[in-house]
Amino acid sequence: MISLEEFGRLIALKRDGRGIRSAAADVGVSSATLSRVENGQMPDLATFAKICKWLEVDPREFLGLSFDAPPKAEVRTVAHFRKQKTINPETAVALGELILAAQREMKARRDLVMR
């Protein structure tokens, strides 16, 4: 699993000396948000997804999830967590795992009904 600090270092490497505003525009987030994440603060899930896409890194690398099965595109669950000082990285990972488990369960139930 890649740490949040490493996530920030990857952002800095990808910027490669470019200004934070220019990079943030490419990502689709505010410069303040990108700066906070680069400095180790936890992003919300939407921001996390945008940055992972910009970095061309699979989010599962940061969440510690398995690469055994490709993600299923049939079922999509969208969640948004606001940054709170009380949430720690372990809680965020656990919430991510819970969301993915719920997705798998919903798909399994739908597959049973469709049989």
C-alpha distances in whole Angstrom, upper triangle without the diagonal:
4,6,10,12,10,11,14,15,14,17,19,19,19,22,24,26,27,28,26,29,29,25,25,28,26,23,25,24,26,26,26,23,21,22,21,17,18,19,16,17,15,17,18,17,20,19,15,16,19,17,14,17,19,16,16,12,11,10,8,6,5,6,5,8,10,12,15,17,18,18,21,23,26,25,23,23,23,22,22,21,23,21,22,22,22,18,15,12,12,15,13,10,13,16,14,13,17,18,17,19,22,22,22,24,26,26,27,30,31,31,33,36,36,37
4,7,8,6,7,11,11,10,13,15,15,16,19,20,23,24,25,22,25,25,21,22,25,23,20,23,22,24,23,23,20,18,19,18,14,14,15,13,14,13,15,17,16,18,17,13,15,17,14,12,16,16,13,14,11,11,10,9,6,5,8,8,11,13,14,17,19,19,19,23,24,27,26,24,23,23,22,21,20,22,20,21,21,21,18,15,11,12,15,14,12,15,17,15,16,19,20,19,21,24,23,24,27,28,28,30,32,33,34,36,38,38,40
4,5,5,6,9,10,11,13,14,15,17,19,20,22,23,24,21,24,25,21,21,24,23,20,22,21,22,22,21,18,16,17,15,12,12,12,9,11,11,13,15,16,18,16,13,15,17,14,13,17,18,15,16,13,14,12,12,9,6,9,10,13,16,17,21,22,22,22,25,26,29,28,25,24,23,21,20,19,20,17,18,18,18,15,12,9,11,14,12,11,14,16,15,16,19,20,20,22,24,25,25,28,30,30,31,34,35,35,38,40,40,42
4,5,5,6,9,10,11,13,14,15,17,19,20,21,21,18,21,22,19,18,21,21,18,20,18,19,18,17,14,13,13,11,8,9,9,6,8,7,10,13,13,16,13,11,14,15,12,12,16,16,14,16,13,14,12,13,11,8,10,12,15,18,19,23,24,23,22,25,26,29,27,25,23,22,20,18,16,17,14,15,15,16,13,11,8,11,13,11,11,15,16,15,17,19,20,20,22,24,25,26,28,30,30,32,34,35,36,38,40,41,42
4,5,5,6,9,10,11,13,14,16,17,18,20,20,17,20,22,18,18,22,21,19,21,19,20,18,17,15,13,13,11,9,8,8,5,9,10,12,15,17,19,16,13,16,17,14,14,18,17,15,17,15,16,15,16,13,11,13,15,18,21,22,25,27,26,25,29,29,32,31,28,27,25,23,21,19,19,16,18,16,18,16,13,11,14,16,15,15,18,19,18,20,23,23,24,26,28,28,30,32,33,34,36,38,39,40,42,44,44,46
4,5,5,6,9,10,10,12,14,15,17,19,19,17,21,21,18,18,21,20,18,21,19,20,19,19,17,14,14,14,11,9,10,8,11,12,14,17,17,19,16,13,16,16,13,12,16,15,12,14,12,14,13,14,11,9,13,14,17,19,20,23,25,24,24,27,28,31,30,28,27,25,24,22,21,21,19,20,20,21,19,16,13,15,18,16,15,19,20,19,20,24,24,23,26,28,28,29,32,33,33,35,37,38,38,41,43,43,45
4,5,5,6,9,10,11,13,14,17,17,18,15,18,18,15,15,18,17,14,17,16,17,16,16,14,11,12,11,8,7,9,8,10,10,11,14,14,15,12,10,12,13,9,9,12,12,9,12,10,12,10,12,10,8,11,13,16,18,19,22,23,22,21,25,25,28,27,25,24,22,21,19,18,19,16,18,18,20,17,15,12,15,17,14,14,18,18,17,19,22,21,21,24,26,25,27,30,31,31,33,35,36,36,39,41,41,43
4,5,5,6,9,10,11,13,14,15,15,12,16,16,13,13,17,16,14,16,15,15,14,14,12,9,9,9,6,4,6,6,9,10,11,14,15,16,13,11,14,14,10,11,14,13,11,14,13,15,14,16,14,12,15,17,19,22,22,26,27,26,25,28,28,31,30,27,26,24,22,20,19,19,16,18,18,20,18,16,14,17,19,16,17,21,21,19,22,25,24,24,27,29,28,30,33,34,34,36,38,39,39,42,44,44,46
4,5,5,6,9,10,11,12,14,15,13,17,17,14,15,18,17,16,19,17,18,16,16,15,12,11,12,10,7,8,9,12,13,14,18,19,19,16,14,17,16,12,13,16,14,11,14,13,16,15,17,15,13,17,18,21,23,23,27,28,27,26,29,30,33,32,30,29,27,26,24,23,22,20,22,21,23,21,19,17,19,22,19,19,23,24,22,24,27,27,26,29,31,31,32,35,36,36,38,41,41,41,44,46,46,48
4,5,5,6,9,10,12,13,15,13,16,16,12,14,17,15,13,17,16,18,16,17,15,12,12,13,11,8,11,11,14,14,14,17,17,18,15,13,14,14,10,10,12,11,7,10,10,13,13,15,13,12,15,17,19,21,20,24,25,24,23,27,27,30,30,27,27,25,24,23,22,22,20,23,23,25,22,20,17,20,22,19,19,23,23,21,23,26,25,25,28,30,29,30,33,34,34,36,38,38,39,42,43,43,45
4,5,5,6,9,11,11,12,10,13,13,9,10,13,12,10,14,13,14,12,13,12,8,9,11,8,6,10,11,12,13,13,16,16,16,13,11,13,12,8,9,11,9,7,11,11,14,14,17,15,13,17,19,21,23,23,26,27,25,24,27,27,30,29,27,26,24,23,21,21,21,19,21,22,24,22,20,18,21,23,20,20,24,23,21,24,27,26,25,29,30,29,31,34,34,34,37,39,39,39,42,44,43,45
4,5,5,6,8,9,10,9,13,13,10,12,15,14,13,16,15,15,13,14,14,10,9,12,10,7,9,11,14,16,15,19,20,19,16,15,17,15,12,13,15,12,10,14,14,17,17,20,18,16,20,22,24,26,26,30,30,29,28,31,31,34,33,30,30,28,27,25,24,23,21,23,23,26,24,22,20,23,25,22,23,27,27,25,27,30,29,29,32,34,33,34,38,38,38,40,43,42,43,46,48,47,49
4,5,5,8,10,12,12,15,14,11,14,16,15,14,18,18,18,16,18,17,13,13,15,13,10,13,14,17,18,18,21,21,21,18,17,18,16,13,13,15,12,10,13,13,17,17,20,17,17,20,22,24,25,25,28,29,27,27,30,30,34,33,31,31,29,28,27,26,26,24,26,26,29,26,25,22,25,27,24,24,28,28,26,28,31,30,29,33,35,33,35,38,38,38,40,43,43,43,46,48,47,49
4,5,9,9,11,11,13,12,9,11,13,11,11,15,15,16,15,17,16,12,13,16,13,11,14,16,18,18,17,20,20,19,16,15,16,14,11,11,12,9,7,10,11,15,16,19,17,17,20,22,23,25,24,27,28,26,25,28,28,31,31,29,29,27,26,25,25,25,24,26,27,29,27,25,23,26,27,24,24,28,28,25,27,30,29,28,32,33,32,33,36,37,36,39,41,40,41,44,46,45,47
4,6,5,7,7,10,9,6,9,12,10,11,14,14,15,12,15,14,11,11,14,13,10,13,16,17,19,18,20,21,20,16,16,17,15,12,13,14,10,10,13,15,18,19,22,20,19,23,25,26,28,27,31,31,29,28,31,30,34,33,30,30,28,27,26,26,25,23,26,26,29,27,26,24,27,28,25,26,30,29,27,30,32,31,30,34,35,34,36,39,39,38,41,43,43,43,47,48,47,49
4,6,9,10,13,11,10,13,15,13,14,18,18,18,15,18,18,14,14,17,16,13,15,18,20,21,21,24,24,23,20,20,21,18,15,16,17,14,12,15,17,20,21,24,22,21,25,26,28,30,29,32,33,31,31,34,33,37,36,34,34,31,31,29,29,28,27,29,29,32,30,28,26,29,31,28,28,32,32,30,32,35,34,33,37,38,37,38,42,42,41,44,46,46,46,49,51,50,52
4,6,9,12,10,10,13,15,14,16,18,18,18,14,17,18,14,13,17,16,13,15,18,20,22,22,25,26,25,21,21,23,20,17,19,20,16,15,18,20,23,24,27,25,24,27,29,31,33,32,36,36,34,34,36,36,39,39,36,36,33,33,30,30,29,27,30,29,32,31,30,28,31,33,30,30,34,34,32,34,37,36,36,39,41,39,41,44,44,44,47,49,48,49,52,53,53,55
4,7,8,7,7,10,11,11,13,15,15,15,12,15,16,13,12,16,16,13,16,19,20,22,21,24,24,23,20,20,21,18,16,18,18,14,14,18,20,23,24,27,25,24,28,30,31,33,32,36,36,34,33,35,34,38,37,34,34,31,31,29,29,28,26,29,29,32,31,30,28,31,33,30,30,34,33,31,34,37,35,35,38,40,38,40,43,43,42,45,48,47,48,51,52,51,53
4,5,5,6,9,10,11,13,14,14,12,9,12,14,11,10,14,15,13,15,18,19,21,20,22,24,22,18,20,21,18,16,19,19,15,16,19,21,24,24,28,26,25,28,30,32,34,34,37,37,35,34,36,35,38,37,34,33,31,30,27,27,26,24,27,27,30,29,29,27,31,32,29,30,34,33,31,34,36,35,35,39,39,38,40,43,43,43,46,48,47,48,51,52,51,54
4,6,5,6,9,10,10,12,10,9,6,8,10,7,7,11,11,10,12,15,16,17,16,19,20,19,15,16,18,15,13,16,17,14,14,18,19,22,22,25,24,22,25,28,30,32,31,35,35,33,31,34,32,35,35,31,30,27,26,24,23,22,20,23,23,27,26,25,24,28,28,25,27,30,29,28,31,33,31,32,35,36,35,37,40,40,40,43,45,44,45,48,49,49,51
4,5,5,6,9,10,10,9,7,5,8,10,9,9,13,13,13,15,18,18,19,17,19,21,18,15,17,18,15,14,17,17,14,16,19,21,24,23,27,26,24,27,30,31,34,33,37,36,34,32,34,32,35,34,31,30,27,26,24,24,22,21,24,25,28,27,27,26,30,30,27,28,32,30,29,32,34,32,33,36,36,35,38,41,40,40,43,45,44,45,48,49,48,51
4,5,5,6,9,10,10,10,8,12,13,11,12,15,15,14,17,20,20,21,19,21,21,19,16,18,18,15,14,17,16,13,14,17,20,23,23,26,26,24,27,30,31,33,32,36,35,32,31,33,31,34,34,31,30,27,27,25,25,24,23,26,27,31,29,29,28,31,31,28,29,33,31,29,33,35,32,33,36,37,35,38,41,40,40,43,45,43,45,48,48,48,50
4,5,5,6,9,9,9,8,11,11,8,10,13,13,11,15,17,17,18,16,18,19,17,13,15,15,12,10,13,13,9,11,14,16,19,19,23,22,21,24,26,27,30,29,32,32,29,28,30,28,32,31,28,28,25,25,22,23,22,21,24,25,28,26,26,24,28,28,25,26,29,28,26,29,31,29,29,33,34,32,34,37,37,37,40,42,41,42,45,46,45,48
4,5,5,6,5,6,5,8,8,6,9,11,11,11,14,16,15,16,13,15,16,14,11,13,13,10,9,13,13,10,12,15,17,19,18,22,22,20,23,26,27,29,28,32,32,29,27,29,27,30,29,26,25,22,22,19,20,19,18,21,23,26,24,24,23,26,26,23,24,28,26,24,27,29,27,28,31,32,30,33,36,35,35,38,40,39,40,43,44,43,46
4,5,5,6,7,8,11,11,10,12,15,15,15,18,19,19,19,16,17,18,15,12,15,15,11,11,14,13,11,14,16,18,21,20,24,24,23,25,28,29,31,30,34,33,30,28,29,27,30,29,26,26,23,23,21,22,21,21,24,26,29,27,27,26,29,29,26,27,30,28,26,30,31,29,29,33,33,31,34,37,35,35,39,40,39,40,44,44,43,46
4,6,8,10,10,14,13,11,14,16,15,15,18,20,20,19,17,18,18,15,12,14,13,10,9,12,11,8,11,13,15,18,18,22,22,21,23,26,27,29,27,31,30,27,25,27,25,28,28,25,25,22,23,21,22,22,22,25,27,30,27,27,26,29,29,25,26,29,28,25,28,30,28,28,31,32,30,32,35,34,34,37,39,37,39,42,42,41,44
4,6,9,10,12,10,8,12,14,12,13,16,17,17,16,13,14,14,11,9,10,10,6,6,9,8,6,9,11,13,15,15,19,19,18,20,23,24,26,25,28,27,24,22,24,23,26,25,22,22,19,19,17,19,18,18,22,24,26,24,24,22,25,25,21,22,25,24,21,25,26,24,24,28,28,26,29,32,31,31,34,36,35,36,39,40,39,42
4,7,9,12,10,9,13,15,14,15,18,19,18,17,13,14,14,10,8,11,11,7,8,12,11,9,12,14,16,18,17,21,21,20,22,25,25,28,27,30,29,26,24,25,23,25,25,21,21,18,18,16,17,17,18,21,23,26,24,24,23,26,26,22,23,26,24,22,25,27,24,25,28,28,26,29,32,31,31,34,35,34,36,39,39,38,41
4,7,8,6,7,10,11,11,12,15,16,14,14,11,11,12,10,7,10,11,8,9,12,12,11,13,16,17,19,17,21,21,19,21,24,25,28,28,31,30,27,25,26,25,27,26,22,21,18,17,15,15,14,14,18,20,23,21,22,21,24,23,20,22,25,23,21,25,26,23,24,28,28,27,30,32,31,31,35,36,35,37,40,40,40,43
4,5,5,6,9,10,11,12,14,16,14,15,12,13,15,13,10,13,14,12,12,15,16,14,16,19,20,22,20,24,24,22,23,27,28,31,31,34,33,31,28,30,28,31,29,26,24,21,20,17,17,15,15,18,19,23,22,22,22,25,25,22,24,27,25,23,27,28,26,27,31,31,30,33,35,34,35,38,39,38,40,43,43,43,46
4,5,5,6,9,10,10,12,14,14,15,13,15,17,15,12,14,16,13,12,16,17,14,16,19,20,22,21,25,24,22,24,27,29,32,32,35,35,32,30,32,31,33,32,28,27,24,23,20,19,17,16,19,20,23,22,23,22,26,26,23,25,28,26,25,29,30,28,29,33,33,32,35,37,37,37,40,42,41,43,46,46,46,49
4,6,5,6,9,10,11,13,11,13,11,14,16,15,12,14,17,15,14,17,19,17,18,21,22,23,22,25,24,22,24,27,29,32,32,36,35,33,31,33,32,34,32,29,27,24,22,19,18,15,14,16,17,20,20,20,20,24,24,21,24,26,25,24,28,29,28,29,32,33,32,35,37,37,38,41,42,41,43,46,46,47,49
4,5,5,6,9,10,11,9,10,8,10,13,12,8,11,13,12,11,14,16,14,15,19,19,20,18,21,21,18,20,23,25,28,29,32,32,30,27,29,28,31,29,25,24,20,18,15,14,12,11,14,15,18,17,18,17,21,20,18,20,23,21,21,24,25,24,25,29,29,28,31,33,33,34,37,38,38,40,42,43,43,46
4,5,5,6,9,10,10,11,9,11,13,12,9,10,12,10,8,12,14,12,12,16,16,18,17,20,19,17,19,22,24,27,27,31,30,28,26,29,28,30,29,26,24,21,20,17,16,15,13,16,17,20,19,19,17,21,21,18,20,23,22,21,24,26,24,25,29,29,29,31,34,33,34,37,39,38,40,43,43,43,46
4,5,5,6,9,9,11,11,14,16,16,12,13,16,14,12,15,17,15,15,19,19,21,19,22,21,19,21,24,26,29,29,33,33,31,29,32,31,34,32,29,27,24,23,20,18,17,14,17,17,20,19,19,18,22,22,20,22,25,24,23,26,28,27,28,31,32,32,34,37,36,37,40,42,41,43,46,47,47,49
4,5,5,7,6,8,8,11,14,15,11,12,15,15,12,15,18,16,16,20,19,21,18,21,20,17,19,22,25,28,29,32,32,31,29,31,31,33,31,28,26,23,21,18,16,14,11,13,13,16,15,15,15,19,19,17,19,22,21,21,24,26,25,26,29,30,30,32,35,35,36,38,40,40,42,44,45,45,48
4,5,5,5,6,6,10,12,13,9,9,12,12,9,12,15,14,13,16,15,17,15,18,17,14,16,19,21,24,25,28,29,27,25,28,27,30,28,25,23,21,19,16,15,13,11,13,13,16,15,14,13,16,17,14,16,19,19,18,21,23,22,23,26,27,27,29,32,32,33,35,37,37,39,41,42,43,45
4,6,7,9,10,13,15,16,12,11,14,14,10,12,15,13,12,16,15,17,16,19,17,14,17,20,22,25,25,29,30,28,27,30,29,32,31,28,26,24,22,20,18,17,15,17,16,19,18,16,15,19,20,17,18,22,22,21,23,26,25,26,29,30,30,32,34,35,35,38,40,40,41,44,45,45,47
4,6,9,11,15,17,18,14,14,17,17,14,16,19,17,16,19,18,20,18,21,19,16,19,21,24,27,28,31,32,31,29,32,32,35,33,30,28,26,24,21,19,18,14,16,15,18,17,15,14,18,19,18,19,22,22,22,25,27,26,27,30,31,31,33,36,36,37,40,41,42,43,46,47,47,50
4,7,9,13,15,17,14,12,16,16,13,15,18,17,16,19,17,19,16,18,17,13,15,18,21,24,25,29,30,29,27,30,30,33,31,28,26,24,21,19,17,16,12,14,12,15,13,12,11,14,16,14,15,19,19,19,21,23,23,24,27,28,29,31,33,34,35,37,39,39,40,43,44,45,47
4,6,10,13,14,12,11,15,15,13,15,18,18,17,20,18,19,16,18,18,14,15,18,21,24,26,29,30,28,27,29,29,32,29,26,24,21,19,16,14,12,9,10,9,12,11,10,10,13,14,12,14,17,17,17,20,22,21,23,26,27,27,29,31,32,33,35,37,37,39,41,42,43,45
4,7,9,12,10,8,12,13,12,13,16,17,16,19,17,17,14,16,15,12,12,16,18,21,23,26,26,25,23,26,26,28,26,23,20,18,15,13,10,10,7,9,9,11,9,8,7,11,11,9,11,14,13,13,16,18,18,19,22,23,23,25,27,28,29,31,33,34,35,38,39,39,42
4,6,8,6,6,9,10,9,11,14,14,15,17,15,16,13,15,16,12,13,17,18,22,23,26,26,24,22,24,23,26,24,20,18,15,13,10,9,8,6,10,11,13,11,11,10,14,13,10,12,15,14,13,16,18,17,18,21,22,22,24,26,27,28,30,32,32,34,36,37,37,40
4,6,5,6,9,10,11,12,14,15,16,18,17,16,13,15,17,14,13,17,18,21,23,26,25,23,20,22,21,23,21,17,15,12,9,6,5,6,6,9,12,13,11,12,11,14,13,9,12,14,12,11,15,16,14,16,19,19,19,22,24,24,25,28,29,29,31,33,34,35,37
4,5,5,6,9,10,10,12,14,15,16,15,14,10,13,15,12,11,15,15,19,20,22,21,20,17,18,18,20,17,14,12,9,7,6,6,8,9,12,15,16,13,14,12,14,13,9,11,13,10,9,13,14,11,13,16,16,16,19,21,20,22,24,26,26,27,30,31,31,34
4,5,5,6,9,10,11,12,14,15,15,14,12,15,16,14,14,18,18,21,21,24,23,20,17,19,17,19,17,14,12,9,8,6,8,10,11,15,18,19,16,17,16,18,17,13,14,17,14,12,16,17,14,15,19,18,17,20,23,22,22,26,27,26,28,31,31,31,34
4,5,5,6,9,10,11,12,14,14,14,12,15,16,14,15,18,19,22,22,25,24,22,19,21,20,22,21,17,16,13,11,9,10,10,11,14,17,18,16,16,15,18,17,13,15,18,16,14,18,19,17,18,21,21,20,23,26,25,26,29,30,30,31,34,35,35,38
4,6,5,6,9,10,10,12,11,11,8,11,12,10,11,14,15,18,18,22,21,19,17,19,19,21,20,16,15,13,12,10,11,12,11,15,17,18,15,15,13,15,15,11,12,15,14,12,15,17,15,16,19,20,19,21,24,24,24,27,29,29,30,33,34,34,36
4,6,5,6,9,10,10,10,9,7,11,12,11,12,15,15,17,17,20,19,17,14,16,15,18,17,14,13,11,11,11,12,14,14,18,20,21,18,18,16,18,17,14,14,17,15,12,15,17,14,14,18,19,17,19,22,22,22,25,27,26,27,30,31,31,34
4,6,5,6,9,10,10,11,10,14,15,14,15,18,18,21,20,23,22,19,17,19,17,20,19,16,16,13,14,13,14,15,16,19,21,23,20,20,18,21,20,17,17,20,18,16,19,21,18,18,22,22,20,23,26,25,25,28,30,29,30,33,34,34,36
4,5,5,6,8,9,10,9,13,13,12,14,17,18,20,20,23,23,20,18,21,20,23,22,19,19,16,16,15,15,16,16,19,20,22,20,19,17,19,20,16,17,20,19,16,19,21,19,19,23,24,22,25,28,27,27,30,32,31,33,36,37,36,39
4,5,5,6,5,6,6,10,10,9,12,14,15,17,16,19,19,17,15,18,17,21,20,18,18,16,16,16,16,18,17,21,22,23,20,19,16,19,19,16,15,19,18,15,17,20,18,17,21,22,20,22,25,25,25,28,30,29,30,33,35,34,36
4,5,5,6,8,8,12,13,13,15,17,17,18,17,20,19,16,15,17,16,20,19,17,18,16,17,17,18,20,20,23,25,26,23,23,20,22,22,19,18,21,20,17,19,22,19,18,22,23,21,23,26,26,25,28,30,29,30,33,34,33,35
4,5,8,10,11,15,15,15,17,19,20,21,20,23,23,20,19,21,20,23,23,20,21,19,20,19,20,21,20,24,25,27,24,24,21,24,24,21,21,24,23,20,22,25,23,22,26,27,24,26,30,29,28,31,34,33,33,37,38,37,39
4,5,9,10,13,12,12,15,17,18,19,18,22,22,19,19,21,21,25,24,22,22,21,21,20,21,22,21,24,25,27,24,23,20,22,23,20,19,23,22,19,22,25,23,22,25,27,25,26,30,30,29,32,34,34,34,37,39,38,40
4,7,9,12,11,13,15,17,17,18,16,19,19,16,16,19,18,22,22,20,21,20,21,21,22,24,23,26,28,29,26,24,21,23,24,21,20,23,23,19,21,24,22,21,24,26,23,24,28,28,27,29,32,31,31,35,36,35,37
4,6,9,8,9,12,13,13,14,13,16,17,14,14,18,18,21,21,19,20,19,20,20,21,22,22,25,26,27,23,22,18,20,21,18,17,20,20,17,18,21,20,18,21,23,21,22,26,26,25,28,31,30,30,33,35,34,36
4,5,6,8,9,11,10,11,10,13,13,11,11,14,15,18,18,17,17,17,18,18,19,22,21,24,25,26,22,21,17,18,20,16,14,17,17,14,15,18,17,15,18,20,18,19,22,23,22,24,27,27,27,30,31,31,32
4,5,6,6,9,9,11,11,14,14,12,11,14,15,18,17,15,15,15,15,15,16,18,18,20,22,22,19,17,14,15,16,13,11,14,14,10,12,15,14,12,16,18,16,17,21,21,21,23,26,26,26,29,31,30,32
4,5,5,6,5,7,7,11,11,11,10,13,15,18,17,16,16,16,16,17,17,20,20,22,23,23,19,18,14,14,15,13,10,13,13,10,10,14,13,11,14,16,15,15,19,20,19,21,24,24,25,27,29,29,31
4,6,6,7,8,9,12,14,13,13,17,19,22,21,19,19,19,19,20,19,22,21,23,23,23,20,18,14,14,16,14,11,14,15,12,13,16,16,14,17,20,19,19,22,24,23,25,28,28,28,31,33,33,34
4,6,8,11,12,15,16,16,15,19,20,23,22,20,19,18,17,17,16,18,17,19,19,20,16,14,10,11,13,11,8,12,13,11,12,15,15,14,17,19,19,20,23,24,24,26,28,29,29,32,34,34,36
4,5,9,11,14,15,15,14,17,18,21,19,18,16,16,15,16,15,18,17,18,19,19,15,13,9,9,11,9,6,9,10,7,8,12,12,11,13,16,16,17,19,21,21,23,25,26,27,29,31,31,33
4,7,9,12,14,14,14,17,20,22,21,20,19,19,19,19,19,21,20,22,22,21,18,15,12,11,13,11,8,10,12,10,9,13,14,12,14,17,17,17,20,22,22,23,26,27,27,29,31,32,33
4,7,9,10,11,11,14,17,19,18,17,17,18,18,19,19,22,22,23,24,23,20,18,14,13,14,13,9,11,12,9,8,12,12,10,11,15,14,14,17,19,18,19,22,23,23,25,28,28,29
4,5,7,9,10,13,16,19,18,18,18,20,20,22,23,26,25,27,28,27,23,21,18,17,18,17,13,14,16,13,11,14,15,11,12,16,15,14,17,19,18,19,22,23,22,24,27,27,28
4,6,7,9,12,15,18,18,18,19,21,21,23,24,27,27,29,30,30,26,24,20,20,21,19,16,17,18,15,14,17,17,13,15,18,16,15,18,20,19,19,23,23,22,25,28,27,28
4,7,9,12,15,18,18,19,20,22,23,26,27,30,30,32,33,32,28,27,23,22,23,22,18,19,20,17,15,18,18,14,15,18,16,14,17,20,18,18,21,22,21,23,26,25,25
4,6,9,12,14,15,16,18,20,22,24,26,29,30,32,33,32,29,27,24,23,24,22,18,19,20,16,14,17,16,12,13,16,14,12,15,17,14,15,18,19,17,20,23,22,22
4,6,9,12,13,14,16,18,20,23,24,28,28,31,33,32,28,27,24,23,24,21,19,20,20,16,15,17,16,12,14,16,13,12,16,17,14,16,19,19,17,21,23,22,23
4,6,9,10,10,12,14,16,19,21,24,26,28,30,30,26,25,22,22,22,19,17,18,17,14,13,15,13,9,12,13,10,10,14,14,12,14,17,17,16,19,21,20,22
4,6,7,8,11,14,17,20,22,25,27,30,32,31,28,27,25,24,24,21,19,20,18,15,15,16,13,10,12,13,9,9,12,12,9,12,14,13,13,16,18,17,19
4,6,7,10,12,16,19,22,25,27,29,32,32,28,28,26,26,25,22,21,21,20,16,17,17,14,12,14,14,10,11,14,13,10,14,16,14,14,18,18,17,19
4,7,10,13,16,20,23,26,28,31,34,33,30,30,28,28,26,24,23,23,21,18,18,18,15,13,14,13,10,10,13,10,8,11,13,10,11,15,15,14,16
4,7,10,13,17,20,23,25,28,31,30,27,27,25,25,23,21,20,20,18,15,15,15,11,10,12,10,7,8,10,8,6,10,11,10,11,14,15,14,17
4,6,10,13,16,20,22,25,28,27,24,25,23,23,21,19,18,18,16,13,14,14,10,9,12,10,7,10,12,10,10,13,14,13,15,18,18,18,21
4,7,10,13,17,19,21,25,24,21,22,21,21,18,16,16,16,13,11,12,11,8,8,11,9,7,10,12,10,11,14,15,14,17,19,19,20,23
4,7,10,13,16,19,22,22,19,20,19,20,18,15,15,16,12,11,13,13,9,11,13,12,10,14,15,14,15,18,19,18,20,23,23,23,26
4,7,10,13,15,18,18,15,17,16,17,15,12,13,14,10,9,12,11,8,11,13,12,12,15,16,15,17,20,20,20,23,25,25,26,29
4,7,10,12,16,16,14,16,15,17,14,11,14,14,11,11,14,14,11,14,17,15,15,19,20,19,21,24,24,24,27,29,29,30,33
4,6,9,12,12,10,12,13,14,11,9,12,13,10,10,14,13,12,15,17,16,17,20,21,21,23,26,26,27,29,31,31,32,35
4,6,10,11,10,12,13,16,13,11,15,16,13,14,17,17,16,19,21,20,21,24,25,25,27,29,30,30,33,35,35,36,39
4,7,9,8,10,11,14,12,10,14,15,13,14,18,18,17,20,22,22,23,26,27,27,29,31,32,33,35,37,38,39,41
4,5,6,9,11,13,11,11,15,15,14,16,19,19,19,21,23,23,25,27,28,28,31,33,33,34,37,38,39,40,43
4,6,8,11,13,12,12,15,16,16,18,20,21,21,24,25,26,27,30,31,31,33,35,36,37,39,41,42,43,46
4,6,10,11,10,11,14,14,14,16,19,19,20,22,24,24,26,28,29,30,32,34,34,36,38,39,40,42,44
4,7,8,6,7,10,11,10,13,15,15,16,19,20,21,23,25,26,27,29,30,31,33,35,36,37,39,41
4,6,5,6,9,10,11,13,15,15,17,19,20,21,23,25,26,27,29,31,32,33,35,37,38,39,41
4,5,5,6,9,10,11,12,14,15,17,18,20,21,23,24,26,27,29,30,32,33,35,37,38,40
4,5,5,6,9,10,11,12,14,15,16,18,20,21,23,24,26,27,29,30,32,33,35,36,38
4,5,5,6,9,10,10,12,14,15,16,18,20,21,22,24,26,27,29,30,32,33,35,36
4,5,5,6,9,10,11,12,14,15,17,19,20,21,23,24,26,27,29,31,32,33,35
4,5,5,6,9,10,11,12,14,15,17,18,20,21,23,24,26,27,29,31,32,33
4,5,5,6,9,10,10,12,14,15,16,18,20,21,23,24,26,27,29,30,32
4,5,5,6,9,10,11,12,14,15,16,19,20,21,23,24,26,27,29,31
4,5,5,6,9,10,11,13,14,15,17,19,20,21,23,25,26,27,29
4,5,5,6,9,10,11,12,14,15,16,18,20,21,23,25,26,27
4,5,5,6,9,10,11,12,14,15,17,18,20,21,23,24,26
4,5,5,6,9,10,11,12,14,15,17,18,20,21,23,25
4,5,5,6,9,10,11,12,14,15,17,19,20,21,23
4,5,5,6,9,10,11,12,14,15,17,19,20,21
4,5,5,6,9,10,11,12,14,15,17,18,20
4,5,5,6,9,10,11,12,14,16,17,19
4,6,5,6,9,10,10,12,14,15,17
4,5,5,6,9,10,11,12,14,16
4,5,5,6,9,10,11,12,15
4,5,5,6,9,10,10,12
4,5,5,6,9,10,11
4,5,5,6,9,10
4,5,5,6,9
4,6,5,6
4,5,5
4,6
4
